[in-house]
Amino acid sequence: ATTLRDEWTNTYQQHARGSDAIEKAEINRRRIKNRALRYLTSLEEPETTALALAQFRSATGMTDYESAFMALVDLASPETELAIDEFYARWKDEPLVLDKWFRMQAMSRSPNAFERVVALAEHPDFNLANPNRARSLLYAFAAGNPTGFHRLDGEGYRFIADGVLELDAINPQVASRIVSSFNQWRRYEPRRSASMKAELESIASAPGLSKDVSEIVQLALEGERACRPIP
């Protein structure tokens, strides 16, 4: 991003104007434009952050809207908070779009992403009993936010393990999918590996554990791969 800043700026400007059509040429135009935007906003400069906020506010299609929002939630800036609040205010009555609001924050590269996810778990619109909402926050964080989930202090693992146990009493199928995020615990360096294994063992010892979750956890601890598809 630093080395090619001028090239990314030119690319963004060159492809900024177009339609929201689903024709291949327009899809490709939006794709390269939004890739350029992500590189530019990663510089965390006032000018590039303002560019993302302007696109977020002026977008007429969901692709450009979501791309700008995702670029902003990767930052820790006043513009980030503005975008989060504006997205929620606009779409709070549309459950499927609100699921995206949760998911994109859960997958944020921002240094405070984990704290935000923990806070979102207490949000009035978060309902663990809603499968889509549970996946949008817990699974998106565990599977799509490696720096947050794999925090060296193990808090990311603990948060997900606690969520799995709570969810297991409500929806074992979704809980089993989320707990599969621990399956590769042996591949990490000793400290993270030990933390992941400890959470698996803690889940395995929980009373009343469902068969769905128990099978995934036991296979992970035994070093095998689950043979049946996860719902």
C-alpha positions in Angstrom: 0.0 0.0 0.0 2.8 2.4 0.9 4.9 1.6 -2.2 2.0 1.7 -4.7 0.0 4.4 -3.1 -0.2 6.5 -6.3 -1.0 3.6 -8.4 -3.8 2.5 -6.1 -5.2 6.0 -6.0 -5.2 6.2 -9.8 -6.8 2.8 -10.0 -9.6 3.8 -7.6 -10.3 7.1 -9.4 -10.2 5.4 -12.8 -12.9 2.9 -11.7 -14.9 5.0 -9.3 -17.7 5.8 -11.7 -20.0 3.2 -13.1 -23.2 1.4 -12.5 -24.4 -1.3 -10.0 -25.2 -3.6 -12.9 -24.4 -7.3 -12.5 -22.7 -7.5 -15.9 -19.2 -8.9 -15.8 -17.4 -5.7 -16.7 -19.2 -3.8 -13.9 -18.5 -6.5 -11.4 -14.8 -6.5 -12.3 -14.8 -2.7 -12.1 -16.2 -2.7 -8.6 -13.8 -5.5 -7.6 -10.6 -3.6 -8.5 -11.9 -0.3 -7.2 -12.7 -1.8 -3.8 -9.4 -3.7 -3.7 -7.7 -0.4 -4.2 -9.8 1.1 -1.5 -8.7 -1.5 1.0 -5.1 -1.0 0.3 -5.5 2.8 0.6 -7.4 2.7 3.9 -4.8 0.4 5.3 -2.5 3.4 5.3 -4.7 4.9 8.0 -4.3 8.4 6.6 -7.0 11.0 7.0 -7.4 11.4 3.3 -7.8 7.6 2.6 -10.1 7.2 5.6 -12.3 10.0 4.3 -12.4 8.3 0.9 -13.8 5.2 2.4 -16.4 7.1 4.4 -17.5 9.1 1.3 -18.0 5.8 -0.6 -19.9 4.3 2.3 -22.3 7.3 2.5 -22.8 7.7 -1.3 -22.9 4.0 -2.4 -26.0 3.0 -4.3 -25.3 -0.7 -4.4 -24.6 -3.1 -1.5 -21.2 -4.2 -2.9 -19.7 -0.8 -2.7 -21.5 -0.1 0.6 -20.2 -3.2 2.3 -16.7 -2.8 0.9 -16.4 0.7 2.3 -17.8 -0.4 5.6 -15.4 -3.3 5.9 -12.5 -1.0 5.1 -13.6 1.3 7.9 -14.2 -1.3 10.5 -10.6 -2.5 10.0 -9.5 0.8 11.4 -9.8 2.3 14.9 -10.9 5.9 14.1 -13.8 8.3 14.7 -14.9 7.5 11.1 -15.2 3.8 12.1 -17.7 4.6 14.9 -19.7 6.9 12.6 -20.0 4.1 10.0 -21.0 1.5 12.5 -23.7 3.8 14.0 -25.0 4.8 10.5 -25.1 1.2 9.2 -27.1 0.1 12.3 -29.5 3.1 12.1 -30.2 2.4 8.5 -30.6 -1.4 8.6 -31.6 -2.3 12.1 -35.0 -3.5 11.0 -33.6 -5.7 8.2 -32.4 -8.9 10.0 -30.4 -10.3 7.1 -28.5 -7.1 6.5 -28.0 -6.7 10.3 -26.4 -10.1 10.3 -23.8 -8.6 7.9 -23.3 -5.8 10.3 -22.4 -8.3 13.1 -20.3 -10.5 10.8 -18.1 -7.7 9.3 -17.3 -6.3 12.7 -16.5 -9.8 13.9 -14.0 -10.2 11.0 -12.4 -6.8 11.5 -8.6 -6.5 11.5 -8.8 -3.6 13.9 -6.6 -4.0 17.1 -9.8 -3.6 19.2 -11.8 -6.1 17.2 -12.0 -8.6 20.1 -13.3 -6.1 22.6 -15.9 -5.0 20.0 -17.0 -8.6 19.5 -17.4 -9.2 23.2 -19.5 -6.0 23.4 -21.6 -7.1 20.4 -22.4 -10.4 22.3 -24.3 -8.1 24.7 -26.0 -6.0 22.1 -29.8 -5.9 22.3 -30.1 -7.3 18.7 -27.8 -10.2 19.4 -29.7 -13.4 20.1 -27.8 -16.6 20.5 -30.9 -18.6 19.8 -31.0 -17.1 16.3 -28.8 -19.4 14.2 -27.9 -16.8 11.7 -27.0 -14.3 14.3 -24.9 -16.8 16.3 -23.0 -17.7 13.1 -22.6 -14.0 12.2 -20.8 -13.2 15.4 -19.3 -16.3 16.9 -18.4 -18.3 13.8 -17.3 -15.3 11.8 -15.0 -14.3 14.6 -13.5 -17.8 15.2 -13.2 -18.7 11.5 -12.6 -15.3 9.9 -10.6 -13.3 12.4 -7.3 -15.2 12.9 -5.6 -12.3 14.8 -8.5 -11.9 17.2 -9.3 -15.6 17.7 -5.7 -16.5 18.2 -4.8 -13.8 20.7 -1.7 -14.9 22.6 -3.5 -14.4 25.9 -6.0 -17.1 25.0 -9.0 -14.8 25.6 -10.3 -15.4 22.0 -10.4 -19.1 22.6 -12.1 -18.7 26.0 -14.7 -16.4 24.5 -15.6 -18.9 21.8 -15.5 -21.9 24.1 -17.9 -20.2 26.5 -20.2 -19.4 23.6 -20.1 -23.0 22.3 -21.2 -24.3 25.7 -24.0 -21.8 26.0 -25.1 -22.4 22.5 -25.0 -26.2 22.8 -28.0 -26.1 25.1 -29.9 -24.2 22.4 -28.7 -25.4 19.0 -26.1 -28.2 19.1 -25.7 -28.3 15.3 -24.6 -24.7 15.2 -22.4 -25.1 18.3 -20.7 -28.1 16.7 -19.8 -26.0 13.6 -18.3 -23.3 15.7 -16.3 -25.6 18.0 -14.7 -27.1 14.8 -12.6 -23.9 14.8 -10.4 -25.6 17.4 -9.8 -28.6 15.2 -6.3 -27.5 14.0 -5.0 -26.8 17.5 -1.9 -29.1 17.0 -0.7 -26.9 14.1 0.1 -23.8 16.3 3.1 -23.0 18.3 3.2 -24.4 21.9 1.5 -21.6 23.8 -1.5 -21.2 21.5 -1.7 -24.9 21.0 -1.9 -25.5 24.7 -4.6 -22.9 25.2 -6.7 -24.4 22.4 -6.3 -27.8 23.8 -7.3 -26.6 27.3 -10.5 -25.1 26.0 -11.3 -28.3 24.1 -10.8 -30.4 27.3 -12.9 -27.9 29.2 -15.7 -28.3 26.7 -15.4 -32.1 26.7 -15.8 -32.2 30.5 -18.9 -30.1 30.6 -22.0 -31.9 31.9 -24.8 -32.6 29.5 -22.8 -31.9 26.4 -24.6 -32.8 23.2 -23.5 -35.6 21.0 -23.0 -33.2 18.1 -20.4 -31.1 20.0 -18.9 -34.1 21.9 -18.0 -35.9 18.7 -16.3 -32.9 17.2 -14.3 -32.2 20.4 -13.3 -35.8 20.9 -12.1 -36.3 17.4 -10.1 -33.1 17.6 -8.4 -34.2 20.8 -7.7 -37.6 19.3 -6.2 -35.9 16.3 -8.7 -37.3 13.8 -10.9 -35.5 11.3 -14.7 -35.6 11.6 -16.1 -37.9 9.0 -19.6 -36.6 8.9 -20.5 -33.2 7.4 -21.1 -30.4 9.8 -24.6 -28.8 9.4 
